Amino acid sequence: MFGKLTDNIGSIFDKLRGKGILREDDINAAMREIRIALLEADVALPVVKDFIEKVKVKALGEEVLKSITPAQMIVKIVNDELTETLGTAEESELNLNVAAPAVILFAGLQGSGKTTSCGKIAGWLKRKMNKKVLVASLDIYRPAAQRQLEILAKQIGVDSLEIIEGQKPIDITKRALHEAKIGAYDILMLDTAGRLHIDEELMDELKQVRDISNPVETLLATDAMTGQDAVNIAREFNEKIGITGIVLTRMDGDARGGAALSMRYITGKPIKFVGIGEKPTEIDVFNPERVAGRILGMGDIVALVEKAREGIDQDEAEKMAQKVQKGSFDLNDLKKQIKSIEKMGGFSSMMGLIPGLSKFKDKVEEANIDNKVLKRQIAIIDSMTKQERKFPKLLKASRKVRVAKGSGTTVQEVNQLLKQFEQMQKAMKQFKGAGMAGMMKKMAAMKSMGGMSGMNGMGGMPNIPNFKG
């Protein structure tokens, strides 16, 4: 989402790093460029003005100008101000400190991803916080809206309120509250109706539902792709019904990112969740420090660890560790590791989270690395016999031709995969024994940042044609 903004700010910092000493003119020039970068990213003008003024005052301070590494000091100042603009991690946490059932009310316009977000967050509450959740749709106007939430609830494994045809939103609210209480649910999530635009009828209904349900959280779903309109929508909803937080959807899309930077500043309300994909599990708690780091190209190691923890099965990691100890790592194991990368969102998804590599993410996406290379590598392995997978040295010229034809690839690609496998085997021999086993166990458990050292053992970097990283 922040690709263009990250690239622009990254190039500004690169220029500053090229200077041994920073003068006031250098800082002023950098501030002008940062201002343009933020405006191009759809950040609201009042936010840009305030942000630049704060950064400039600190950047012109004597401690920066006399610092041994002034460029790094400015990066830190910009990072700190970005974080402050986006809010704090504590603000982004849901307030569930009330007697059960805690009611979470969802609002938003049609097409904002409200219903999907409601289901995703319900799944997150069950998965991450072990909460018993009931979801209920009050949207009787959009065709199949209630059925959509019911289907989504089944997919994520939470309960949904029974649909009674013809029942009005206020009556559904009262019934949902009753069911949540007698069913001993921790949380009740109410998905309200949306409109194509904000109108009095919509707001009146929301106010009635709010007054009856007394929600602990009123979350507004807004589409990051709508840019400055999303900020205006958030302001209006906040003024008319009083929201407690924002769910920013489609943060994985092509939006320029300005909405995320503007919303808290304009509304005073924190972004609590962000949608990062189409799958029901692709929702993330908004963490200002981590987002600021990603905007500045510093990566997001915490998110990378979380992806790895979800993508790696601990039992499989234990078995893999044992195989490495015995020196019996084969192409079947390589296939499992390639699939682990796919589960983690693909190589380009991981690159955006690794410090220093985000600038190459676009090159990987342009080359369609995830879809092409990973799938082709799996196809190559699938085209081998059981013996060939176990003993790759059997793959002589004629066999390689057969495998290439069977997988729809070339002999060169087969050779590249085998070379990658050999390199992995050599690397693993260096760690053979308790050290490597311990590393893989750490990678599975992810109990400390030390587990990150195992990332290179997860399939390695695919061979990327004409790509130098």
C-alpha positions as CSV (number, residue, x, y, z in Angstrom):
1,M,0.0,0.0,0.0
2,F,2.8,2.4,0.9
3,G,5.0,1.4,-2.0
4,K,5.2,4.8,-3.8
5,L,5.5,6.8,-0.6
6,T,8.2,4.4,0.7
7,D,10.2,4.7,-2.6
8,N,10.0,8.5,-2.6
9,I,11.0,9.0,1.0
10,G,13.7,6.3,0.6
11,S,15.3,8.3,-2.3
12,I,15.2,11.5,-0.2
13,F,17.1,9.7,2.7
14,D,19.6,8.3,0.2
15,K,20.5,11.8,-0.9
16,L,21.0,12.9,2.7
17,R,23.2,9.9,3.5
18,G,25.4,10.9,0.6
19,K,26.4,14.1,2.5
20,G,29.0,14.0,5.2
21,I,27.7,17.3,6.8
22,L,24.1,18.6,6.6
23,R,23.5,22.3,6.2
24,E,20.2,24.1,6.8
25,D,19.7,24.3,3.0
26,D,20.0,20.5,2.7
27,I,17.3,20.0,5.4
28,N,15.0,22.6,3.8
29,A,15.3,20.8,0.5
30,A,14.6,17.5,2.1
31,M,11.5,18.8,3.8
32,R,10.2,20.2,0.5
33,E,10.6,16.8,-1.1
34,I,9.0,15.0,1.8
35,R,6.1,17.4,1.6
36,I,5.6,16.6,-2.1
37,A,5.9,12.9,-1.4
38,L,3.2,13.1,1.3
39,L,0.8,15.2,-0.8
40,E,1.3,12.7,-3.7
41,A,0.4,9.9,-1.3
42,D,-3.0,11.6,-0.7
43,V,-2.1,12.8,2.8
44,A,-4.4,15.7,3.8
45,L,-2.8,19.1,3.5
46,P,-3.3,20.1,7.2
47,V,-1.6,16.9,8.2
48,V,1.3,17.5,5.9
49,K,1.8,21.1,7.1
50,D,1.8,20.1,10.7
51,F,4.0,17.1,10.1
52,I,6.7,19.0,8.1
53,E,6.7,21.9,10.6
54,K,7.4,19.5,13.6
55,V,10.1,17.6,11.7
56,K,11.8,20.8,10.5
57,V,12.0,22.3,14.0
58,K,13.6,19.1,15.4
59,A,15.8,18.6,12.3
60,L,17.3,22.1,12.5
61,G,18.2,21.5,16.1
62,E,21.9,21.9,17.0
63,E,22.2,18.3,18.1
64,V,21.3,17.1,14.5
65,L,23.5,19.5,12.6
66,K,26.5,18.6,14.8
67,S,25.8,14.9,14.8
68,I,28.3,12.5,13.4
69,T,25.5,10.8,11.4
70,P,23.0,13.7,10.8
71,A,21.1,11.8,8.0
72,Q,20.3,8.9,10.5
73,M,19.2,11.5,13.0
74,I,16.7,12.9,10.5
75,V,15.4,9.4,9.7
76,K,14.8,8.9,13.4
77,I,13.0,12.2,13.7
78,V,10.8,11.5,10.7
79,N,10.1,8.0,12.1
80,D,9.1,9.4,15.5
81,E,6.8,12.0,14.0
82,L,5.2,9.4,11.7
83,T,4.5,7.2,14.7
84,E,3.0,10.1,16.6
85,T,0.8,11.0,13.7
86,L,-0.5,7.5,13.4
87,G,-1.1,7.1,17.1
88,T,0.0,4.6,19.7
89,A,-0.3,0.8,19.9
90,E,-2.3,1.1,23.1
91,E,-4.9,3.3,21.2
92,S,-5.3,0.6,18.6
93,E,-6.3,-2.1,21.1
94,L,-10.0,-3.0,21.4
95,N,-11.6,-2.0,24.6
96,L,-13.2,-5.2,25.9
97,N,-13.0,-4.3,29.6
98,V,-16.8,-4.5,30.2
99,A,-19.3,-7.1,31.4
100,A,-20.1,-9.7,28.8
101,P,-21.3,-9.6,26.2
102,A,-19.2,-6.7,24.9
103,V,-20.9,-5.2,21.9
104,I,-18.9,-4.1,18.9
105,L,-20.9,-2.0,16.4
106,F,-19.8,-1.9,12.7
107,A,-20.7,1.1,10.5
108,G,-19.7,2.2,7.0
109,L,-20.9,2.9,3.5
110,Q,-21.7,0.1,1.0
111,G,-18.7,-1.3,-0.6
112,S,-16.3,-0.3,2.2
113,G,-15.7,-3.9,3.2
114,K,-17.7,-3.6,6.4
115,T,-19.3,-7.1,6.4
116,T,-16.1,-8.8,5.5
117,S,-14.2,-6.9,8.2
118,C,-16.8,-7.8,10.8
119,G,-16.3,-11.5,10.0
120,K,-12.5,-11.2,9.9
121,I,-12.3,-9.5,13.3
122,A,-14.7,-12.0,14.8
123,G,-12.4,-14.7,13.6
124,W,-9.4,-12.8,15.0
125,L,-11.1,-12.5,18.4
126,K,-11.7,-16.2,18.5
127,R,-8.3,-17.2,17.1
128,K,-6.1,-14.7,19.0
129,M,-8.0,-14.0,22.2
130,N,-10.0,-17.2,22.6
131,K,-13.3,-15.3,22.7
132,K,-16.8,-16.8,22.2
133,V,-18.3,-14.5,19.5
134,L,-21.8,-14.1,18.1
135,V,-22.2,-12.1,14.9
136,A,-25.5,-10.6,13.7
137,S,-26.4,-8.7,10.5
138,L,-28.8,-5.8,10.7
139,D,-28.5,-5.1,6.9
140,I,-32.0,-6.0,5.6
141,Y,-31.6,-3.7,2.6
142,R,-28.7,-5.0,0.6
143,P,-29.6,-8.3,-1.2
144,A,-28.0,-11.4,0.5
145,A,-26.1,-9.2,3.0
146,Q,-27.3,-11.2,6.0
147,R,-26.6,-14.5,4.2
148,Q,-23.0,-13.2,3.4
149,L,-22.2,-12.7,7.1
150,E,-23.7,-16.1,7.9
151,I,-21.5,-17.9,5.3
152,L,-18.4,-16.0,6.5
153,A,-19.2,-16.9,10.1
154,K,-19.3,-20.6,9.2
155,Q,-15.9,-20.3,7.4
156,I,-14.2,-18.8,10.4
157,G,-16.0,-21.0,13.0
158,V,-18.1,-18.4,14.9
159,D,-21.8,-18.4,15.6
160,S,-24.2,-16.2,13.7
161,L,-27.7,-15.0,14.7
162,E,-30.5,-16.9,13.0
163,I,-32.0,-14.9,10.1
164,I,-35.7,-14.2,10.4
165,E,-37.1,-12.8,7.2
166,G,-38.9,-9.5,7.5
167,Q,-37.5,-8.5,10.9
168,K,-36.5,-4.9,11.3
169,P,-32.9,-3.8,12.4
170,I,-34.1,-2.6,15.8
171,D,-35.8,-5.9,16.6
172,I,-32.8,-7.8,15.3
173,T,-30.6,-5.8,17.7
174,K,-32.8,-6.7,20.7
175,R,-32.9,-10.4,19.7
176,A,-29.1,-10.4,19.2
177,L,-28.6,-8.9,22.7
178,H,-30.9,-11.5,24.3
179,E,-29.2,-14.4,22.5
180,A,-25.7,-13.1,23.4
181,K,-26.7,-13.0,27.1
182,I,-28.4,-16.4,27.4
183,G,-25.7,-18.0,25.2
184,A,-22.9,-16.7,27.5
185,Y,-21.1,-15.0,24.6
186,D,-18.1,-12.8,25.3
187,I,-18.6,-10.6,22.4
188,L,-21.6,-9.6,20.2
189,M,-20.7,-8.0,16.8
190,L,-23.4,-6.0,15.0
191,D,-23.0,-5.5,11.3
192,T,-25.2,-2.5,10.4
193,A,-26.6,-1.5,7.0
194,G,-24.6,0.7,4.7
195,R,-25.6,3.2,2.1
196,L,-24.1,4.5,-1.1
197,H,-23.8,7.9,0.6
198,I,-24.3,9.4,4.1
199,D,-28.0,10.3,4.7
200,E,-30.3,11.1,7.6
201,E,-32.1,7.8,7.4
202,L,-28.8,5.9,7.7
203,M,-27.7,7.9,10.7
204,D,-31.0,7.8,12.5
205,E,-31.0,4.0,12.3
206,L,-27.4,3.8,13.5
207,K,-28.2,6.1,16.4
208,Q,-31.2,3.9,17.5
209,V,-29.1,0.7,17.2
210,R,-26.3,2.4,19.2
211,D,-28.6,3.6,22.0
212,I,-30.2,0.1,22.3
213,S,-27.0,-1.9,22.2
214,N,-24.7,0.5,24.1
215,P,-21.6,-0.7,22.2
216,V,-18.2,-0.6,23.9
217,E,-16.6,-0.1,20.4
218,T,-18.1,1.6,17.3
219,L,-15.9,0.8,14.4
220,L,-16.0,2.5,11.0
221,A,-14.9,0.4,8.0
222,T,-13.4,2.6,5.3
223,D,-11.7,1.7,2.0
224,A,-8.1,2.8,1.8
225,M,-8.5,3.0,-2.0
226,T,-10.9,6.0,-1.7
227,G,-8.1,8.3,-0.5
228,Q,-9.1,11.6,0.9
229,D,-12.8,10.6,0.6
230,A,-12.2,8.0,3.3
231,V,-11.0,10.8,5.6
232,N,-14.1,12.9,5.0
233,I,-16.4,9.9,5.5
234,A,-14.7,9.1,8.8
235,R,-15.1,12.7,10.0
236,E,-18.8,12.7,9.2
237,F,-19.5,9.4,10.9
238,N,-17.6,10.5,13.9
239,E,-19.5,13.8,14.2
240,K,-22.9,12.2,13.8
241,I,-22.7,8.9,15.7
242,G,-19.4,9.0,17.5
243,I,-16.9,6.3,16.5
244,T,-14.2,4.8,18.7
245,G,-12.0,3.5,15.9
246,I,-11.4,2.8,12.2
247,V,-11.0,-0.4,10.3
248,L,-9.0,0.4,7.1
249,T,-9.8,-2.1,4.4
250,R,-7.8,-3.1,1.3
251,M,-4.6,-1.9,2.7
252,D,-2.9,-4.4,0.4
253,G,-4.2,-2.7,-2.7
254,D,-2.8,0.1,-4.8
255,A,-3.9,3.0,-2.6
256,R,-1.3,5.7,-2.0
257,G,-1.6,5.4,1.8
258,G,-2.6,8.9,2.7
259,A,-5.8,7.9,4.4
260,A,-3.9,5.9,7.1
261,L,-1.7,9.0,7.8
262,S,-4.6,11.4,7.8
263,M,-7.4,9.7,9.7
264,R,-6.2,9.8,13.2
265,Y,-5.1,13.4,12.8
266,I,-8.4,14.6,11.3
267,T,-10.8,12.5,13.5
268,G,-8.8,12.0,16.6
269,K,-9.8,8.3,16.4
270,P,-7.2,5.5,16.1
271,I,-7.1,2.9,13.3
272,K,-7.6,-0.4,15.0
273,F,-7.4,-3.0,12.3
274,V,-6.3,-3.2,8.7
275,G,-7.4,-5.6,6.0
276,I,-4.3,-7.1,4.3
277,G,-5.9,-9.5,1.8
278,E,-9.0,-11.4,0.7
279,K,-8.8,-14.4,3.0
280,P,-10.8,-14.5,6.2
281,T,-7.6,-14.6,8.3
282,E,-6.0,-11.6,6.5
283,I,-6.7,-9.0,9.1
284,D,-4.1,-7.3,11.2
285,V,-4.0,-5.1,14.3
286,F,-2.8,-1.6,13.3
287,N,0.5,-0.9,15.0
288,P,1.7,2.7,14.4
289,E,5.4,1.9,15.1
290,R,5.5,-1.0,12.7
291,V,3.6,0.9,10.0
292,A,5.9,3.9,10.3
293,G,8.9,1.5,9.9
294,R,7.4,0.0,6.7
295,I,6.7,3.5,5.3
296,L,10.4,4.4,5.8
297,G,11.6,1.1,4.2
298,M,12.7,-0.3,7.6
299,G,10.6,-3.4,7.2
300,D,8.5,-5.1,9.8
301,I,10.2,-8.0,11.6
302,V,7.4,-8.6,14.0
303,A,4.9,-9.1,11.2
304,L,7.4,-11.4,9.5
305,V,7.7,-13.5,12.6
306,E,3.9,-13.7,12.9
307,K,3.7,-14.8,9.3
308,A,6.3,-17.5,9.9
309,R,4.6,-18.7,13.0
310,E,1.3,-19.1,11.2
311,G,3.0,-20.7,8.1
312,I,5.1,-23.2,9.9
313,D,3.8,-26.3,11.6
314,Q,5.8,-27.1,14.7
315,D,5.6,-30.9,14.3
316,E,6.8,-30.5,10.7
317,A,9.7,-28.3,11.9
318,E,10.7,-30.9,14.5
319,K,10.7,-33.6,11.8
320,M,12.7,-31.4,9.5
321,A,15.3,-30.7,12.2
322,Q,15.7,-34.5,12.7
323,K,16.2,-35.0,9.0
324,V,18.9,-32.3,8.9
325,Q,20.6,-33.9,11.8
326,K,20.7,-37.2,10.0
327,G,21.7,-35.6,6.7
328,S,18.6,-36.9,4.9
329,F,17.1,-33.6,3.7
330,D,15.7,-34.3,0.2
331,L,13.5,-32.7,-2.5
332,N,10.3,-33.7,-0.7
333,D,11.4,-31.5,2.2
334,L,12.3,-28.7,-0.2
335,K,8.8,-28.8,-1.6
336,K,7.4,-28.5,2.0
337,Q,9.5,-25.4,2.6
338,I,8.4,-23.8,-0.7
339,K,4.8,-24.4,0.3
340,S,5.6,-22.7,3.6
341,I,6.6,-19.6,1.7
342,E,3.3,-19.7,-0.2
343,K,1.4,-19.9,3.1
344,M,3.3,-16.8,4.3
345,G,2.0,-14.8,1.4
346,G,4.7,-15.5,-1.1
347,F,8.2,-14.1,-1.4
348,S,7.2,-10.6,-2.5
349,S,5.0,-10.3,0.6
350,M,7.9,-11.3,2.8
351,M,10.3,-8.9,1.1
352,G,8.2,-5.9,2.2
353,L,8.7,-6.9,5.8
354,I,12.5,-7.4,5.7
355,P,14.6,-4.3,6.4
356,G,16.4,-3.1,3.4
357,L,14.6,-5.3,0.9
358,S,11.3,-3.4,0.5
359,K,12.8,-1.3,-2.4
360,F,13.1,-4.6,-4.4
361,K,9.5,-5.7,-3.8
362,D,8.2,-4.0,-6.9
363,K,10.8,-5.8,-9.1
364,V,9.7,-9.2,-7.6
365,E,6.1,-8.4,-8.2
366,E,6.7,-7.2,-11.8
367,A,8.5,-10.5,-12.5
368,N,5.6,-12.4,-10.9
369,I,8.0,-14.3,-8.8
370,D,5.5,-15.9,-6.4
371,N,3.2,-17.2,-9.1
372,K,5.9,-18.2,-11.6
373,V,8.9,-19.4,-9.7
374,L,7.3,-21.0,-6.6
375,K,4.6,-22.9,-8.6
376,R,7.1,-24.0,-11.2
377,Q,9.5,-25.3,-8.6
378,I,6.7,-27.4,-7.1
379,A,5.7,-28.6,-10.5
380,I,9.3,-29.7,-11.2
381,I,9.5,-31.7,-8.0
382,D,6.0,-33.2,-8.6
383,S,7.3,-34.4,-12.0
384,M,10.0,-36.5,-10.5
385,T,9.8,-40.1,-9.4
386,K,9.9,-40.9,-5.7
387,Q,13.4,-42.2,-6.1
388,E,14.5,-39.0,-7.8
389,R,13.1,-36.8,-5.1
390,K,14.9,-38.9,-2.5
391,F,18.2,-39.2,-4.4
392,P,18.5,-36.1,-6.7
393,K,21.9,-37.3,-8.0
394,L,19.9,-39.8,-10.2
395,L,18.8,-36.8,-12.3
396,K,21.1,-37.1,-15.3
397,A,20.5,-35.3,-18.6
398,S,17.8,-37.6,-20.0
399,R,15.8,-37.6,-16.8
400,K,16.1,-33.8,-16.6
401,V,14.5,-33.6,-20.1
402,R,11.6,-35.8,-18.9
403,V,11.1,-33.8,-15.8
404,A,11.1,-30.5,-17.7
405,K,8.6,-31.8,-20.2
406,G,6.4,-33.2,-17.4
407,S,6.4,-29.9,-15.5
408,G,6.1,-27.6,-18.5
409,T,9.4,-26.0,-17.7
410,T,12.9,-26.0,-19.2
411,V,16.0,-28.1,-18.4
412,Q,17.6,-24.8,-17.3
413,E,14.9,-24.3,-14.6
414,V,15.3,-27.9,-13.4
415,N,19.1,-27.2,-13.1
416,Q,18.4,-24.0,-11.2
417,L,16.2,-25.8,-8.7
418,L,18.8,-28.6,-8.2
419,K,21.6,-26.0,-7.7
420,Q,19.4,-24.2,-5.1
421,F,18.8,-27.6,-3.4
422,E,22.6,-28.3,-3.3
423,Q,23.3,-24.9,-1.9
424,M,20.8,-25.5,0.9
425,Q,22.3,-28.9,1.6
426,K,25.7,-27.4,2.0
427,A,24.4,-24.6,4.3
428,M,22.6,-27.2,6.4
429,K,25.7,-29.4,6.8
430,Q,27.4,-26.4,8.5
431,F,24.6,-26.5,11.1
432,K,24.3,-30.2,11.3
433,G,23.6,-31.3,14.8
434,A,22.0,-29.7,17.8
435,G,22.6,-26.1,16.5
436,M,20.5,-26.5,13.4
437,A,17.9,-28.5,15.2
438,G,17.6,-25.9,17.8
439,M,17.3,-23.2,15.2
440,M,14.5,-24.9,13.4
441,K,12.7,-25.5,16.7
442,K,13.0,-21.8,17.5
443,M,11.6,-21.0,14.0
444,A,8.6,-23.1,14.7
445,A,8.0,-21.8,18.2
446,M,8.9,-18.2,17.5
447,K,9.4,-17.4,21.2
448,S,12.2,-14.9,20.6
449,M,13.7,-12.8,17.9
450,G,16.5,-15.3,17.8
451,G,14.2,-17.5,15.7
452,M,14.6,-15.2,12.8
453,S,18.0,-16.7,12.0
454,G,16.1,-19.7,10.6
455,M,14.5,-17.7,7.8
456,N,17.1,-18.7,5.2
457,G,16.2,-22.3,5.8
458,M,12.7,-21.9,4.5
459,G,13.2,-22.5,0.9
460,G,15.8,-19.8,0.2
461,M,15.5,-17.0,-2.3
462,P,14.1,-18.3,-5.6
463,N,16.3,-17.9,-8.6
464,I,15.1,-14.6,-10.1
465,P,16.0,-13.9,-13.7
466,N,17.7,-10.5,-14.1
467,F,17.1,-9.7,-10.5
468,K,20.0,-8.5,-8.3
469,G,19.2,-7.9,-4.7
